[in-house]
Amino acid sequence: MTSLKELAKTYREDEQRLTRQIDALREDSKGLTGAKKHTANRNLCCLYEMRRDVRNIAEILENYYENKSQNRIYHKKTYQNF
């Protein structure tokens, strides 16, 4: 059975891998122009979003048992009758 800390470590490793991919693509895209540059920038945006999500999940897993109320991503909406 995998613990949450081990799972968080895996996400942190994925974050580092994505950072290396971003750095490489940023360097490679410097010499591009036109449609190729646009495609590279779109790919960079996707990688940045993936890294952000992986980072957030790792943080949630690392702190899961500490003050759960602060780690909620989604908050239940309450509706009041008017």
HTML snippet that shows the backbone in 3Dmol.js (N, CA, C, O; Angstrom):
<script src="https://3Dmol.org/build/3Dmol-min.js"></script>
<div id="view" style="width:600px;height:400px;position:relative"></div>
<script>
const pdb = `
ATOM      1  N   MET A   1       0.849  -1.176   0.000  1.00  0.00           N
ATOM      2  CA  MET A   1       0.000   0.000   0.000  1.00  0.00           C
ATOM      3  C   MET A   1       0.897   1.243   0.000  1.00  0.00           C
ATOM      4  O   MET A   1       1.882   1.313   0.734  1.00  0.00           O
ATOM      5  N   THR A   2       0.540   2.201  -0.823  1.00  0.00           N
ATOM      6  CA  THR A   2       1.305   3.430  -0.949  1.00  0.00           C
ATOM      7  C   THR A   2       0.754   4.483   0.008  1.00  0.00           C
ATOM      8  O   THR A   2      -0.455   4.702   0.085  1.00  0.00           O
ATOM      9  N   SER A   3       1.659   5.125   0.730  1.00  0.00           N
ATOM     10  CA  SER A   3       1.217   6.174   1.644  1.00  0.00           C
ATOM     11  C   SER A   3       1.047   7.481   0.873  1.00  0.00           C
ATOM     12  O   SER A   3       1.531   7.627  -0.250  1.00  0.00           O
ATOM     13  N   LEU A   4       0.355   8.418   1.497  1.00  0.00           N
ATOM     14  CA  LEU A   4       0.139   9.712   0.857  1.00  0.00           C
ATOM     15  C   LEU A   4       1.456  10.450   0.657  1.00  0.00           C
ATOM     16  O   LEU A   4       1.618  11.158  -0.337  1.00  0.00           O
ATOM     17  N   LYS A   5       2.390  10.299   1.574  1.00  0.00           N
ATOM     18  CA  LYS A   5       3.697  10.951   1.440  1.00  0.00           C
ATOM     19  C   LYS A   5       4.462  10.394   0.240  1.00  0.00           C
ATOM     20  O   LYS A   5       5.115  11.144  -0.485  1.00  0.00           O
ATOM     21  N   GLU A   6       4.381   9.072   0.031  1.00  0.00           N
ATOM     22  CA  GLU A   6       5.040   8.462  -1.121  1.00  0.00           C
ATOM     23  C   GLU A   6       4.392   8.920  -2.421  1.00  0.00           C
ATOM     24  O   GLU A   6       5.074   9.183  -3.412  1.00  0.00           O
ATOM     25  N   LEU A   7       3.088   9.010  -2.403  1.00  0.00           N
ATOM     26  CA  LEU A   7       2.372   9.486  -3.578  1.00  0.00           C
ATOM     27  C   LEU A   7       2.722  10.952  -3.863  1.00  0.00           C
ATOM     28  O   LEU A   7       2.901  11.334  -5.019  1.00  0.00           O
ATOM     29  N   ALA A   8       2.819  11.760  -2.821  1.00  0.00           N
ATOM     30  CA  ALA A   8       3.214  13.159  -2.978  1.00  0.00           C
ATOM     31  C   ALA A   8       4.624  13.256  -3.555  1.00  0.00           C
ATOM     32  O   ALA A   8       4.899  14.133  -4.374  1.00  0.00           O
ATOM     33  N   LYS A   9       5.512  12.368  -3.135  1.00  0.00           N
ATOM     34  CA  LYS A   9       6.875  12.348  -3.662  1.00  0.00           C
ATOM     35  C   LYS A   9       6.865  12.072  -5.161  1.00  0.00           C
ATOM     36  O   LYS A   9       7.635  12.672  -5.911  1.00  0.00           O
ATOM     37  N   THR A  10       6.001  11.173  -5.592  1.00  0.00           N
ATOM     38  CA  THR A  10       5.872  10.877  -7.010  1.00  0.00           C
ATOM     39  C   THR A  10       5.397  12.101  -7.778  1.00  0.00           C
ATOM     40  O   THR A  10       5.887  12.382  -8.872  1.00  0.00           O
ATOM     41  N   TYR A  11       4.457  12.820  -7.213  1.00  0.00           N
ATOM     42  CA  TYR A  11       3.983  14.052  -7.854  1.00  0.00           C
ATOM     43  C   TYR A  11       5.088  15.105  -7.904  1.00  0.00           C
ATOM     44  O   TYR A  11       5.196  15.830  -8.894  1.00  0.00           O
ATOM     45  N   ARG A  12       5.903  15.204  -6.867  1.00  0.00           N
ATOM     46  CA  ARG A  12       7.023  16.149  -6.863  1.00  0.00           C
ATOM     47  C   ARG A  12       8.045  15.784  -7.940  1.00  0.00           C
ATOM     48  O   ARG A  12       8.620  16.665  -8.580  1.00  0.00           O
ATOM     49  N   GLU A  13       8.269  14.490  -8.136  1.00  0.00           N
ATOM     50  CA  GLU A  13       9.176  14.052  -9.193  1.00  0.00           C
ATOM     51  C   GLU A  13       8.601  14.408 -10.563  1.00  0.00           C
ATOM     52  O   GLU A  13       9.337  14.809 -11.464  1.00  0.00           O
ATOM     53  N   ASP A  14       7.299  14.261 -10.715  1.00  0.00           N
ATOM     54  CA  ASP A  14       6.645  14.653 -11.965  1.00  0.00           C
ATOM     55  C   ASP A  14       6.758  16.161 -12.180  1.00  0.00           C
ATOM     56  O   ASP A  14       6.938  16.618 -13.309  1.00  0.00           O
ATOM     57  N   GLU A  15       6.654  16.926 -11.109  1.00  0.00           N
ATOM     58  CA  GLU A  15       6.812  18.375 -11.201  1.00  0.00           C
ATOM     59  C   GLU A  15       8.208  18.729 -11.715  1.00  0.00           C
ATOM     60  O   GLU A  15       8.356  19.602 -12.570  1.00  0.00           O
ATOM     61  N   GLN A  16       9.217  18.057 -11.199  1.00  0.00           N
ATOM     62  CA  GLN A  16      10.587  18.308 -11.654  1.00  0.00           C
ATOM     63  C   GLN A  16      10.756  17.915 -13.122  1.00  0.00           C
ATOM     64  O   GLN A  16      11.431  18.611 -13.881  1.00  0.00           O
ATOM     65  N   ARG A  17      10.151  16.817 -13.512  1.00  0.00           N
ATOM     66  CA  ARG A  17      10.216  16.368 -14.903  1.00  0.00           C
ATOM     67  C   ARG A  17       9.558  17.396 -15.822  1.00  0.00           C
ATOM     68  O   ARG A  17      10.093  17.716 -16.883  1.00  0.00           O
ATOM     69  N   LEU A  18       8.406  17.908 -15.417  1.00  0.00           N
ATOM     70  CA  LEU A  18       7.719  18.924 -16.212  1.00  0.00           C
ATOM     71  C   LEU A  18       8.537  20.209 -16.286  1.00  0.00           C
ATOM     72  O   LEU A  18       8.562  20.864 -17.327  1.00  0.00           O
ATOM     73  N   THR A  19       9.196  20.573 -15.208  1.00  0.00           N
ATOM     74  CA  THR A  19      10.044  21.763 -15.209  1.00  0.00           C
ATOM     75  C   THR A  19      11.182  21.613 -16.214  1.00  0.00           C
ATOM     76  O   THR A  19      11.508  22.558 -16.931  1.00  0.00           O
ATOM     77  N   ARG A  20      11.784  20.428 -16.267  1.00  0.00           N
ATOM     78  CA  ARG A  20      12.845  20.188 -17.248  1.00  0.00           C
ATOM     79  C   ARG A  20      12.301  20.276 -18.673  1.00  0.00           C
ATOM     80  O   ARG A  20      12.959  20.826 -19.556  1.00  0.00           O
ATOM     81  N   GLN A  21      11.096  19.734 -18.899  1.00  0.00           N
ATOM     82  CA  GLN A  21      10.487  19.812 -20.228  1.00  0.00           C
ATOM     83  C   GLN A  21      10.202  21.263 -20.609  1.00  0.00           C
ATOM     84  O   GLN A  21      10.429  21.666 -21.750  1.00  0.00           O
ATOM     85  N   ILE A  22       9.707  22.038 -19.658  1.00  0.00           N
ATOM     86  CA  ILE A  22       9.424  23.456 -19.912  1.00  0.00           C
ATOM     87  C   ILE A  22      10.708  24.189 -20.265  1.00  0.00           C
ATOM     88  O   ILE A  22      10.748  24.947 -21.234  1.00  0.00           O
ATOM     89  N   ASP A  23      11.748  23.969 -19.489  1.00  0.00           N
ATOM     90  CA  ASP A  23      13.022  24.644 -19.750  1.00  0.00           C
ATOM     91  C   ASP A  23      13.564  24.296 -21.136  1.00  0.00           C
ATOM     92  O   ASP A  23      14.049  25.169 -21.856  1.00  0.00           O
ATOM     93  N   ALA A  24      13.480  23.026 -21.500  1.00  0.00           N
ATOM     94  CA  ALA A  24      13.973  22.591 -22.815  1.00  0.00           C
ATOM     95  C   ALA A  24      13.145  23.206 -23.942  1.00  0.00           C
ATOM     96  O   ALA A  24      13.696  23.677 -24.936  1.00  0.00           O
ATOM     97  N   LEU A  25      11.829  23.200 -23.785  1.00  0.00           N
ATOM     98  CA  LEU A  25      10.965  23.750 -24.838  1.00  0.00           C
ATOM     99  C   LEU A  25      11.138  25.258 -24.951  1.00  0.00           C
ATOM    100  O   LEU A  25      11.123  25.799 -26.057  1.00  0.00           O
ATOM    101  N   ARG A  26      11.302  25.938 -23.832  1.00  0.00           N
ATOM    102  CA  ARG A  26      11.538  27.390 -23.879  1.00  0.00           C
ATOM    103  C   ARG A  26      12.823  27.691 -24.647  1.00  0.00           C
ATOM    104  O   ARG A  26      12.864  28.614 -25.460  1.00  0.00           O
ATOM    105  N   GLU A  27      13.857  26.919 -24.389  1.00  0.00           N
ATOM    106  CA  GLU A  27      15.127  27.124 -25.082  1.00  0.00           C
ATOM    107  C   GLU A  27      14.983  26.824 -26.575  1.00  0.00           C
ATOM    108  O   GLU A  27      15.478  27.576 -27.414  1.00  0.00           O
ATOM    109  N   ASP A  28      14.309  25.732 -26.898  1.00  0.00           N
ATOM    110  CA  ASP A  28      14.122  25.354 -28.304  1.00  0.00           C
ATOM    111  C   ASP A  28      13.241  26.338 -29.053  1.00  0.00           C
ATOM    112  O   ASP A  28      13.434  26.549 -30.251  1.00  0.00           O
ATOM    113  N   SER A  29      12.283  26.941 -28.374  1.00  0.00           N
ATOM    114  CA  SER A  29      11.322  27.816 -29.057  1.00  0.00           C
ATOM    115  C   SER A  29      11.888  29.203 -29.350  1.00  0.00           C
ATOM    116  O   SER A  29      11.272  29.980 -30.079  1.00  0.00           O
ATOM    117  N   LYS A  30      13.044  29.518 -28.794  1.00  0.00           N
ATOM    118  CA  LYS A  30      13.628  30.846 -29.029  1.00  0.00           C
ATOM    119  C   LYS A  30      13.933  31.084 -30.505  1.00  0.00           C
ATOM    120  O   LYS A  30      13.826  32.213 -30.983  1.00  0.00           O
ATOM    121  N   GLY A  31      14.306  30.050 -31.217  1.00  0.00           N
ATOM    122  CA  GLY A  31      14.665  30.203 -32.625  1.00  0.00           C
ATOM    123  C   GLY A  31      13.505  29.999 -33.584  1.00  0.00           C
ATOM    124  O   GLY A  31      13.689  30.074 -34.799  1.00  0.00           O
ATOM    125  N   LEU A  32      12.328  29.746 -33.065  1.00  0.00           N
ATOM    126  CA  LEU A  32      11.178  29.475 -33.928  1.00  0.00           C
ATOM    127  C   LEU A  32      10.455  30.767 -34.298  1.00  0.00           C
ATOM    128  O   LEU A  32      10.556  31.781 -33.607  1.00  0.00           O
ATOM    129  N   THR A  33       9.733  30.701 -35.398  1.00  0.00           N
ATOM    130  CA  THR A  33       8.901  31.828 -35.829  1.00  0.00           C
ATOM    131  C   THR A  33       7.588  31.291 -36.378  1.00  0.00           C
ATOM    132  O   THR A  33       7.458  30.105 -36.680  1.00  0.00           O
ATOM    133  N   GLY A  34       6.624  32.186 -36.500  1.00  0.00           N
ATOM    134  CA  GLY A  34       5.354  31.858 -37.142  1.00  0.00           C
ATOM    135  C   GLY A  34       4.556  30.794 -36.423  1.00  0.00           C
ATOM    136  O   GLY A  34       4.426  30.802 -35.199  1.00  0.00           O
ATOM    137  N   ALA A  35       4.020  29.872 -37.220  1.00  0.00           N
ATOM    138  CA  ALA A  35       3.136  28.829 -36.699  1.00  0.00           C
ATOM    139  C   ALA A  35       3.868  27.893 -35.736  1.00  0.00           C
ATOM    140  O   ALA A  35       3.286  27.421 -34.760  1.00  0.00           O
ATOM    141  N   LYS A  36       5.137  27.631 -36.013  1.00  0.00           N
ATOM    142  CA  LYS A  36       5.899  26.751 -35.118  1.00  0.00           C
ATOM    143  C   LYS A  36       6.085  27.396 -33.744  1.00  0.00           C
ATOM    144  O   LYS A  36       6.027  26.719 -32.717  1.00  0.00           O
ATOM    145  N   LYS A  37       6.305  28.700 -33.736  1.00  0.00           N
ATOM    146  CA  LYS A  37       6.433  29.428 -32.466  1.00  0.00           C
ATOM    147  C   LYS A  37       5.107  29.402 -31.710  1.00  0.00           C
ATOM    148  O   LYS A  37       5.079  29.214 -30.493  1.00  0.00           O
ATOM    149  N   HIS A  38       4.012  29.594 -32.443  1.00  0.00           N
ATOM    150  CA  HIS A  38       2.678  29.567 -31.833  1.00  0.00           C
ATOM    151  C   HIS A  38       2.395  28.194 -31.222  1.00  0.00           C
ATOM    152  O   HIS A  38       1.893  28.102 -30.102  1.00  0.00           O
ATOM    153  N   THR A  39       2.713  27.147 -31.947  1.00  0.00           N
ATOM    154  CA  THR A  39       2.505  25.785 -31.445  1.00  0.00           C
ATOM    155  C   THR A  39       3.358  25.523 -30.203  1.00  0.00           C
ATOM    156  O   THR A  39       2.894  24.918 -29.237  1.00  0.00           O
ATOM    157  N   ALA A  40       4.600  25.981 -30.240  1.00  0.00           N
ATOM    158  CA  ALA A  40       5.482  25.801 -29.083  1.00  0.00           C
ATOM    159  C   ALA A  40       4.930  26.542 -27.869  1.00  0.00           C
ATOM    160  O   ALA A  40       4.975  26.025 -26.752  1.00  0.00           O
ATOM    161  N   ASN A  41       4.410  27.745 -28.081  1.00  0.00           N
ATOM    162  CA  ASN A  41       3.837  28.509 -26.962  1.00  0.00           C
ATOM    163  C   ASN A  41       2.592  27.839 -26.404  1.00  0.00           C
ATOM    164  O   ASN A  41       2.378  27.847 -25.192  1.00  0.00           O
ATOM    165  N   ARG A  42       1.772  27.263 -27.265  1.00  0.00           N
ATOM    166  CA  ARG A  42       0.593  26.521 -26.790  1.00  0.00           C
ATOM    167  C   ARG A  42       1.021  25.313 -25.967  1.00  0.00           C
ATOM    168  O   ARG A  42       0.433  25.024 -24.925  1.00  0.00           O
ATOM    169  N   ASN A  43       2.039  24.613 -26.435  1.00  0.00           N
ATOM    170  CA  ASN A  43       2.548  23.465 -25.686  1.00  0.00           C
ATOM    171  C   ASN A  43       3.114  23.904 -24.336  1.00  0.00           C
ATOM    172  O   ASN A  43       2.932  23.216 -23.332  1.00  0.00           O
ATOM    173  N   LEU A  44       3.800  25.048 -24.314  1.00  0.00           N
ATOM    174  CA  LEU A  44       4.312  25.574 -23.047  1.00  0.00           C
ATOM    175  C   LEU A  44       3.179  25.873 -22.080  1.00  0.00           C
ATOM    176  O   LEU A  44       3.280  25.574 -20.891  1.00  0.00           O
ATOM    177  N   CYS A  45       2.103  26.462 -22.582  1.00  0.00           N
ATOM    178  CA  CYS A  45       0.954  26.749 -21.717  1.00  0.00           C
ATOM    179  C   CYS A  45       0.403  25.470 -21.100  1.00  0.00           C
ATOM    180  O   CYS A  45       0.084  25.432 -19.912  1.00  0.00           O
ATOM    181  N   CYS A  46       0.294  24.436 -21.906  1.00  0.00           N
ATOM    182  CA  CYS A  46      -0.206  23.151 -21.388  1.00  0.00           C
ATOM    183  C   CYS A  46       0.728  22.594 -20.317  1.00  0.00           C
ATOM    184  O   CYS A  46       0.275  22.102 -19.284  1.00  0.00           O
ATOM    185  N   LEU A  47       2.028  22.674 -20.571  1.00  0.00           N
ATOM    186  CA  LEU A  47       2.993  22.168 -19.597  1.00  0.00           C
ATOM    187  C   LEU A  47       2.942  22.968 -18.296  1.00  0.00           C
ATOM    188  O   LEU A  47       3.036  22.395 -17.210  1.00  0.00           O
ATOM    189  N   TYR A  48       2.794  24.291 -18.403  1.00  0.00           N
ATOM    190  CA  TYR A  48       2.678  25.125 -17.199  1.00  0.00           C
ATOM    191  C   TYR A  48       1.434  24.744 -16.393  1.00  0.00           C
ATOM    192  O   TYR A  48       1.487  24.666 -15.166  1.00  0.00           O
ATOM    193  N   GLU A  49       0.321  24.508 -17.082  1.00  0.00           N
ATOM    194  CA  GLU A  49      -0.909  24.119 -16.386  1.00  0.00           C
ATOM    195  C   GLU A  49      -0.750  22.754 -15.724  1.00  0.00           C
ATOM    196  O   GLU A  49      -1.188  22.550 -14.592  1.00  0.00           O
ATOM    197  N   MET A  50      -0.127  21.827 -16.433  1.00  0.00           N
ATOM    198  CA  MET A  50       0.095  20.500 -15.865  1.00  0.00           C
ATOM    199  C   MET A  50       0.976  20.584 -14.627  1.00  0.00           C
ATOM    200  O   MET A  50       0.703  19.930 -13.621  1.00  0.00           O
ATOM    201  N   ARG A  51       2.038  21.394 -14.702  1.00  0.00           N
ATOM    202  CA  ARG A  51       2.934  21.534 -13.560  1.00  0.00           C
ATOM    203  C   ARG A  51       2.220  22.164 -12.374  1.00  0.00           C
ATOM    204  O   ARG A  51       2.419  21.749 -11.232  1.00  0.00           O
ATOM    205  N   ARG A  52       1.385  23.169 -12.642  1.00  0.00           N
ATOM    206  CA  ARG A  52       0.617  23.808 -11.564  1.00  0.00           C
ATOM    207  C   ARG A  52      -0.292  22.789 -10.882  1.00  0.00           C
ATOM    208  O   ARG A  52      -0.363  22.739  -9.654  1.00  0.00           O
ATOM    209  N   ASP A  53      -0.985  21.979 -11.678  1.00  0.00           N
ATOM    210  CA  ASP A  53      -1.893  20.989 -11.107  1.00  0.00           C
ATOM    211  C   ASP A  53      -1.138  19.936 -10.305  1.00  0.00           C
ATOM    212  O   ASP A  53      -1.569  19.556  -9.216  1.00  0.00           O
ATOM    213  N   VAL A  54      -0.023  19.467 -10.835  1.00  0.00           N
ATOM    214  CA  VAL A  54       0.784  18.458 -10.144  1.00  0.00           C
ATOM    215  C   VAL A  54       1.313  19.023  -8.831  1.00  0.00           C
ATOM    216  O   VAL A  54       1.320  18.334  -7.811  1.00  0.00           O
ATOM    217  N   ARG A  55       1.757  20.282  -8.857  1.00  0.00           N
ATOM    218  CA  ARG A  55       2.272  20.937  -7.646  1.00  0.00           C
ATOM    219  C   ARG A  55       1.174  21.048  -6.588  1.00  0.00           C
ATOM    220  O   ARG A  55       1.407  20.774  -5.411  1.00  0.00           O
ATOM    221  N   ASN A  56      -0.020  21.451  -7.016  1.00  0.00           N
ATOM    222  CA  ASN A  56      -1.133  21.590  -6.070  1.00  0.00           C
ATOM    223  C   ASN A  56      -1.527  20.246  -5.467  1.00  0.00           C
ATOM    224  O   ASN A  56      -1.785  20.159  -4.267  1.00  0.00           O
ATOM    225  N   ILE A  57      -1.575  19.216  -6.274  1.00  0.00           N
ATOM    226  CA  ILE A  57      -1.942  17.891  -5.762  1.00  0.00           C
ATOM    227  C   ILE A  57      -0.891  17.392  -4.780  1.00  0.00           C
ATOM    228  O   ILE A  57      -1.230  16.822  -3.743  1.00  0.00           O
ATOM    229  N   ALA A  58       0.377  17.602  -5.099  1.00  0.00           N
ATOM    230  CA  ALA A  58       1.447  17.183  -4.187  1.00  0.00           C
ATOM    231  C   ALA A  58       1.311  17.886  -2.844  1.00  0.00           C
ATOM    232  O   ALA A  58       1.477  17.266  -1.794  1.00  0.00           O
ATOM    233  N   GLU A  59       1.012  19.165  -2.877  1.00  0.00           N
ATOM    234  CA  GLU A  59       0.854  19.923  -1.625  1.00  0.00           C
ATOM    235  C   GLU A  59      -0.336  19.413  -0.817  1.00  0.00           C
ATOM    236  O   GLU A  59      -0.261  19.302   0.407  1.00  0.00           O
ATOM    237  N   ILE A  60      -1.417  19.109  -1.498  1.00  0.00           N
ATOM    238  CA  ILE A  60      -2.599  18.573  -0.810  1.00  0.00           C
ATOM    239  C   ILE A  60      -2.269  17.235  -0.158  1.00  0.00           C
ATOM    240  O   ILE A  60      -2.642  16.992   0.990  1.00  0.00           O
ATOM    241  N   LEU A  61      -1.578  16.376  -0.883  1.00  0.00           N
ATOM    242  CA  LEU A  61      -1.228  15.068  -0.336  1.00  0.00           C
ATOM    243  C   LEU A  61      -0.262  15.185   0.838  1.00  0.00           C
ATOM    244  O   LEU A  61      -0.390  14.454   1.820  1.00  0.00           O
ATOM    245  N   GLU A  62       0.693  16.091   0.746  1.00  0.00           N
ATOM    246  CA  GLU A  62       1.672  16.261   1.820  1.00  0.00           C
ATOM    247  C   GLU A  62       1.029  16.768   3.104  1.00  0.00           C
ATOM    248  O   GLU A  62       1.490  16.452   4.201  1.00  0.00           O
ATOM    249  N   ASN A  63      -0.021  17.545   2.969  1.00  0.00           N
ATOM    250  CA  ASN A  63      -0.649  18.162   4.137  1.00  0.00           C
ATOM    251  C   ASN A  63      -2.050  17.620   4.414  1.00  0.00           C
ATOM    252  O   ASN A  63      -2.840  18.271   5.098  1.00  0.00           O
ATOM    253  N   TYR A  64      -2.360  16.454   3.897  1.00  0.00           N
ATOM    254  CA  TYR A  64      -3.723  15.930   3.965  1.00  0.00           C
ATOM    255  C   TYR A  64      -4.236  15.798   5.390  1.00  0.00           C
ATOM    256  O   TYR A  64      -5.397  16.108   5.658  1.00  0.00           O
ATOM    257  N   TYR A  65      -3.407  15.351   6.292  1.00  0.00           N
ATOM    258  CA  TYR A  65      -3.872  15.099   7.652  1.00  0.00           C
ATOM    259  C   TYR A  65      -3.729  16.309   8.575  1.00  0.00           C
ATOM    260  O   TYR A  65      -4.064  16.239   9.757  1.00  0.00           O
ATOM    261  N   GLU A  66      -3.235  17.401   8.035  1.00  0.00           N
ATOM    262  CA  GLU A  66      -3.067  18.620   8.828  1.00  0.00           C
ATOM    263  C   GLU A  66      -4.091  19.650   8.376  1.00  0.00           C
ATOM    264  O   GLU A  66      -4.066  20.077   7.222  1.00  0.00           O
ATOM    265  N   ASN A  67      -4.968  20.047   9.246  1.00  0.00           N
ATOM    266  CA  ASN A  67      -5.943  21.103   8.997  1.00  0.00           C
ATOM    267  C   ASN A  67      -6.626  20.961   7.638  1.00  0.00           C
ATOM    268  O   ASN A  67      -6.394  21.764   6.735  1.00  0.00           O
ATOM    269  N   LYS A  68      -7.450  19.962   7.501  1.00  0.00           N
ATOM    270  CA  LYS A  68      -8.125  19.654   6.243  1.00  0.00           C
ATOM    271  C   LYS A  68      -8.940  20.820   5.692  1.00  0.00           C
ATOM    272  O   LYS A  68      -9.076  20.948   4.475  1.00  0.00           O
ATOM    273  N   SER A  69      -9.476  21.658   6.546  1.00  0.00           N
ATOM    274  CA  SER A  69     -10.351  22.729   6.084  1.00  0.00           C
ATOM    275  C   SER A  69      -9.615  23.714   5.176  1.00  0.00           C
ATOM    276  O   SER A  69     -10.243  24.339   4.321  1.00  0.00           O
ATOM    277  N   GLN A  70      -8.315  23.866   5.339  1.00  0.00           N
ATOM    278  CA  GLN A  70      -7.561  24.790   4.504  1.00  0.00           C
ATOM    279  C   GLN A  70      -7.150  24.179   3.175  1.00  0.00           C
ATOM    280  O   GLN A  70      -6.754  24.904   2.263  1.00  0.00           O
ATOM    281  N   ASN A  71      -7.236  22.880   3.048  1.00  0.00           N
ATOM    282  CA  ASN A  71      -6.774  22.206   1.842  1.00  0.00           C
ATOM    283  C   ASN A  71      -7.883  21.899   0.850  1.00  0.00           C
ATOM    284  O   ASN A  71      -7.629  21.283  -0.186  1.00  0.00           O
ATOM    285  N   ARG A  72      -9.082  22.307   1.142  1.00  0.00           N
ATOM    286  CA  ARG A  72     -10.178  21.993   0.234  1.00  0.00           C
ATOM    287  C   ARG A  72     -10.043  22.788  -1.054  1.00  0.00           C
ATOM    288  O   ARG A  72      -9.814  23.997  -1.034  1.00  0.00           O
ATOM    289  N   ILE A  73     -10.185  22.104  -2.153  1.00  0.00           N
ATOM    290  CA  ILE A  73     -10.137  22.769  -3.448  1.00  0.00           C
ATOM    291  C   ILE A  73     -11.523  23.265  -3.812  1.00  0.00           C
ATOM    292  O   ILE A  73     -11.697  24.398  -4.263  1.00  0.00           O
ATOM    293  N   TYR A  74     -12.493  22.413  -3.613  1.00  0.00           N
ATOM    294  CA  TYR A  74     -13.866  22.755  -3.968  1.00  0.00           C
ATOM    295  C   TYR A  74     -14.657  23.013  -2.697  1.00  0.00           C
ATOM    296  O   TYR A  74     -14.534  22.273  -1.721  1.00  0.00           O
ATOM    297  N   HIS A  75     -15.443  24.027  -2.708  1.00  0.00           N
ATOM    298  CA  HIS A  75     -16.250  24.362  -1.549  1.00  0.00           C
ATOM    299  C   HIS A  75     -17.713  24.142  -1.896  1.00  0.00           C
ATOM    300  O   HIS A  75     -18.186  24.535  -2.963  1.00  0.00           O
ATOM    301  N   LYS A  76     -18.397  23.524  -0.998  1.00  0.00           N
ATOM    302  CA  LYS A  76     -19.810  23.258  -1.206  1.00  0.00           C
ATOM    303  C   LYS A  76     -20.577  24.571  -1.201  1.00  0.00           C
ATOM    304  O   LYS A  76     -20.433  25.393  -0.296  1.00  0.00           O
ATOM    305  N   LYS A  77     -21.382  24.744  -2.218  1.00  0.00           N
ATOM    306  CA  LYS A  77     -22.187  25.957  -2.308  1.00  0.00           C
ATOM    307  C   LYS A  77     -23.408  25.825  -1.415  1.00  0.00           C
ATOM    308  O   LYS A  77     -24.007  24.754  -1.314  1.00  0.00           O
ATOM    309  N   THR A  78     -23.760  26.896  -0.786  1.00  0.00           N
ATOM    310  CA  THR A  78     -24.975  26.920   0.012  1.00  0.00           C
ATOM    311  C   THR A  78     -25.963  27.852  -0.663  1.00  0.00           C
ATOM    312  O   THR A  78     -25.612  28.938  -1.123  1.00  0.00           O
ATOM    313  N   TYR A  79     -27.170  27.413  -0.710  1.00  0.00           N
ATOM    314  CA  TYR A  79     -28.225  28.203  -1.347  1.00  0.00           C
ATOM    315  C   TYR A  79     -29.251  28.627  -0.290  1.00  0.00           C
ATOM    316  O   TYR A  79     -29.660  27.831   0.556  1.00  0.00           O
ATOM    317  N   GLN A  80     -29.638  29.847  -0.358  1.00  0.00           N
ATOM    318  CA  GLN A  80     -30.626  30.341   0.573  1.00  0.00           C
ATOM    319  C   GLN A  80     -31.865  30.743  -0.223  1.00  0.00           C
ATOM    320  O   GLN A  80     -31.773  31.256  -1.338  1.00  0.00           O
ATOM    321  N   ASN A  81     -33.000  30.500   0.368  1.00  0.00           N
ATOM    322  CA  ASN A  81     -34.251  30.924  -0.270  1.00  0.00           C
ATOM    323  C   ASN A  81     -34.466  32.401  -0.038  1.00  0.00           C
ATOM    324  O   ASN A  81     -34.332  32.889   1.084  1.00  0.00           O
ATOM    325  N   PHE A  82     -34.792  33.097  -1.076  1.00  0.00           N
ATOM    326  CA  PHE A  82     -35.034  34.542  -0.960  1.00  0.00           C
ATOM    327  C   PHE A  82     -36.495  34.826  -1.074  1.00  0.00           C
ATOM    328  O   PHE A  82     -36.906  35.984  -1.002  1.00  0.00           O
TER     329      PHE A  82
END
`;
const viewer = $3Dmol.createViewer("view");
viewer.addModel(pdb, "pdb");
viewer.setStyle({}, {cartoon: {color: "spectrum"}});
viewer.zoomTo();
viewer.render();
</script>
